[in-house]
Amino acid sequence: MLNKLSLKMKLAVGFGLLLAILVILGHAAYHTIVTLDEAANEVDRKTTEKELAISLENSAMKESSGTRGYLLSGDAKMLERDDQGKREIHQDIEKLAPLVKSEEGKRMYGEIQRAYQSFRVVADSEVQSRREGKSKKAQDAMSAQATAAFQVLDDATIAFSDHLAKGKVRVDQIHDSEVAKGKTRDEEQPAPIDPIDRRHGAPRGQRQRGAVRDQSADFSQF
């Protein structure tokens, strides 16, 4: 059909298709930049999450060792370690809240909060019992409760850390994949600028270029 068109019309059609190809390539490049930026942000988010989860574990251990040390020695200075752990764990929990996106992560985060509150109730009662000089039997009973409560908290923080570590591995994989895709697109060269392939009467770019698929990575599950 193009053979019946005048040279002017063929040129118009050819340059029009060339413009369309450039628009598609521009859109693909923009999409690549946006996706890479999002992937890089997600890598940063997962890295921060993991670091906070580790800090949360360490802070919980600090609280536990502080109360244990006080109960064994009666030295009030040991409670300074407990107080430091409390401040740090509250900061970690507060910083983690806006970072957790997946439903599973939110569920685990909620379990940590509940386990920590339960541990704190028992630990504070344990310390108070020691201060009041209650019988060793009463203190041992409180100590057993505190140990059990801390174990629940410890299990919750470990499970949460493992979940975040797996999510970070997946996000890193997606990031690397998007980088590889971006490099591939950059290396692709557009067809030679020849509006009309006179051998077949069809626009050259039309035969050599396909549509660019627009796909975005979904990070909400990590």
C-alpha positions as CSV (number, residue, x, y, z in Angstrom):
1,M,0.0,0.0,0.0
2,L,2.9,2.3,0.8
3,N,4.1,1.9,-2.8
4,K,1.1,3.9,-4.0
5,L,1.9,6.9,-1.7
6,S,3.8,9.9,-2.9
7,L,7.4,10.4,-1.7
8,K,6.3,13.2,0.5
9,M,3.7,11.0,2.2
10,K,6.2,8.2,2.6
11,L,8.6,10.6,4.3
12,A,5.9,11.9,6.5
13,V,4.9,8.4,7.6
14,G,8.5,7.3,8.1
15,F,9.4,10.3,10.2
16,G,6.2,9.9,12.2
17,L,7.0,6.3,13.0
18,L,10.6,7.3,13.9
19,L,9.2,9.9,16.3
20,A,6.9,7.3,17.8
21,I,9.9,5.0,18.3
22,L,11.9,7.8,20.0
23,V,8.9,8.5,22.3
24,I,8.7,4.8,23.3
25,L,12.5,4.6,23.9
26,G,12.3,7.8,26.0
27,H,9.4,6.3,28.0
28,A,11.5,3.1,28.5
29,A,14.5,5.1,29.7
30,Y,12.3,7.2,32.1
31,H,10.7,4.0,33.5
32,T,14.1,2.4,34.0
33,I,15.4,5.5,36.0
34,V,12.2,5.5,38.2
35,T,12.4,1.7,38.8
36,L,16.1,1.8,39.6
37,D,15.6,4.7,42.0
38,E,12.7,2.9,43.7
39,A,14.8,-0.3,43.9
40,A,17.7,1.6,45.5
41,N,15.4,3.2,48.0
42,E,14.1,-0.3,48.9
43,V,17.6,-1.6,49.4
44,D,18.3,1.3,51.8
45,R,15.0,0.6,53.6
46,K,15.7,-3.1,54.1
47,T,19.2,-2.4,55.2
48,T,17.9,0.1,57.9
49,E,15.3,-2.4,58.9
50,K,17.9,-5.1,59.4
51,E,20.2,-2.9,61.4
52,L,17.3,-1.8,63.7
53,A,16.2,-5.4,64.2
54,I,19.8,-6.3,65.3
55,S,19.9,-3.2,67.6
56,L,16.6,-4.3,69.0
57,E,17.9,-7.7,69.9
58,N,21.0,-6.2,71.5
59,S,18.9,-3.7,73.5
60,A,16.7,-6.5,74.8
61,M,19.7,-8.4,75.9
62,K,21.0,-5.3,77.6
63,E,17.8,-5.0,79.6
64,S,17.8,-8.6,80.6
65,S,21.4,-8.6,81.7
66,G,20.9,-5.4,83.7
67,T,18.0,-6.8,85.7
68,R,19.8,-10.2,86.1
69,G,22.8,-8.4,87.4
70,Y,20.8,-6.4,89.9
71,L,18.9,-9.4,91.2
72,L,22.2,-11.3,91.7
73,S,24.3,-8.5,93.2
74,G,21.8,-6.0,94.5
75,D,24.0,-3.3,92.9
76,A,21.7,-0.5,91.7
77,K,24.3,0.5,89.1
78,M,23.3,-2.6,87.1
79,L,19.9,-1.0,86.6
80,E,21.6,1.7,84.6
81,R,22.2,-0.9,81.9
82,D,18.6,-1.9,82.1
83,D,17.5,1.8,81.7
84,Q,19.9,2.2,78.7
85,G,18.4,-0.9,77.1
86,K,14.8,0.5,77.6
87,R,15.7,3.8,76.0
88,E,17.3,2.1,73.0
89,I,14.6,-0.5,72.5
90,H,11.9,2.2,72.5
91,Q,13.9,4.2,69.9
92,D,14.3,1.1,67.7
93,I,10.6,0.2,67.9
94,E,9.7,3.8,67.0
95,K,12.1,3.9,64.0
96,L,10.9,0.5,62.7
97,A,7.2,1.4,62.6
98,P,7.2,3.4,59.4
99,L,9.7,1.0,57.6
100,V,7.8,-2.3,57.9
101,K,5.5,-2.7,54.8
102,S,4.7,-6.4,54.4
103,E,1.7,-7.9,56.2
104,E,3.9,-10.7,57.7
105,G,6.4,-8.1,58.8
106,K,3.7,-6.0,60.5
107,R,2.4,-9.1,62.3
108,M,5.8,-10.0,63.6
109,Y,6.4,-6.4,64.6
110,G,3.2,-6.5,66.6
111,E,4.3,-9.7,68.3
112,I,7.5,-8.0,69.4
113,Q,5.7,-5.1,70.9
114,R,3.3,-7.4,72.8
115,A,6.2,-9.6,74.0
116,Y,8.2,-6.7,75.1
117,Q,5.4,-5.2,77.1
118,S,4.8,-8.5,78.8
119,F,8.5,-8.9,79.6
120,R,8.7,-5.3,81.0
121,V,5.8,-6.0,83.4
122,V,7.4,-9.1,84.8
123,A,10.9,-7.6,84.9
124,D,9.8,-4.4,86.7
125,S,7.9,-6.6,89.3
126,E,11.1,-8.7,89.7
127,V,13.2,-5.6,90.4
128,Q,10.6,-4.2,92.8
129,S,10.5,-7.5,94.6
130,R,14.3,-7.4,95.1
131,R,14.2,-3.8,96.3
132,E,11.5,-4.7,98.9
133,G,13.7,-7.6,100.2
134,K,11.0,-10.3,99.6
135,S,11.8,-13.9,100.3
136,K,14.1,-15.8,98.0
137,K,11.2,-18.1,97.1
138,A,9.1,-15.2,95.9
139,Q,12.1,-13.8,94.0
140,D,12.8,-17.1,92.4
141,A,9.1,-17.3,91.2
142,M,9.3,-13.9,89.7
143,S,12.7,-14.7,88.1
144,A,11.2,-17.8,86.4
145,Q,8.4,-15.7,85.0
146,A,10.8,-13.1,83.7
147,T,13.0,-15.8,82.1
148,A,10.0,-17.2,80.3
149,A,8.8,-13.7,79.2
150,F,12.2,-12.8,77.9
151,Q,12.4,-16.1,75.9
152,V,9.2,-15.2,74.1
153,L,10.6,-11.7,73.3
154,D,13.9,-13.2,72.2
155,D,12.2,-15.7,69.9
156,A,10.0,-12.9,68.4
157,T,13.0,-10.7,67.7
158,I,15.0,-13.5,66.1
159,A,12.1,-14.5,63.9
160,F,11.6,-10.9,62.8
161,S,15.3,-10.5,62.0
162,D,15.2,-13.7,59.9
163,H,12.2,-12.4,58.0
164,L,13.9,-9.1,57.3
165,A,17.1,-10.8,56.2
166,K,15.2,-12.9,53.7
167,G,13.3,-9.8,52.4
168,K,16.6,-7.9,52.0
169,V,18.0,-10.8,49.9
170,R,15.0,-10.7,47.6
171,V,15.1,-6.9,47.3
172,D,18.8,-7.0,46.5
173,Q,18.0,-9.6,43.8
174,I,15.3,-7.3,42.3
175,H,17.6,-4.3,42.4
176,D,20.4,-6.2,40.6
177,S,17.9,-7.4,38.0
178,E,16.6,-3.9,37.4
179,V,20.2,-2.7,37.0
180,A,20.9,-5.4,34.5
181,K,17.8,-4.5,32.5
182,G,18.8,-0.9,32.5
183,K,22.2,-1.7,31.1
184,T,20.6,-3.9,28.4
185,R,18.4,-1.0,27.4
186,D,21.3,1.4,27.3
187,E,23.3,-0.9,25.1
188,E,20.5,-1.3,22.6
189,Q,21.0,1.0,19.6
190,P,18.0,2.4,17.6
191,A,17.6,1.3,14.0
192,P,19.5,3.4,11.4
193,I,17.6,6.6,10.6
194,D,16.1,5.6,7.2
195,P,12.4,6.6,7.3
196,I,11.6,4.2,4.4
197,D,13.1,0.8,3.7
198,R,12.8,1.1,0.0
199,R,13.4,-2.6,-0.5
200,H,10.1,-3.5,1.1
201,G,8.2,-0.2,1.2
202,A,7.8,-0.4,5.0
203,P,9.3,1.7,7.8
204,R,12.5,0.1,9.0
205,G,12.0,0.8,12.6
206,Q,8.6,-0.8,12.5
207,R,10.1,-4.2,11.7
208,Q,13.0,-3.9,14.2
209,R,11.4,-2.5,17.3
210,G,8.7,-4.0,19.4
211,A,6.6,-2.4,22.1
212,V,8.3,-1.7,25.4
213,R,6.6,-3.5,28.2
214,D,6.0,-1.4,31.3
215,Q,6.6,-3.5,34.4
216,S,7.1,-2.3,38.0
217,A,8.6,-4.3,40.8
218,D,6.3,-4.8,43.8
219,F,8.1,-4.3,47.1
220,S,5.1,-4.2,49.4
221,Q,5.5,-8.0,50.1
222,F,9.0,-7.5,51.6
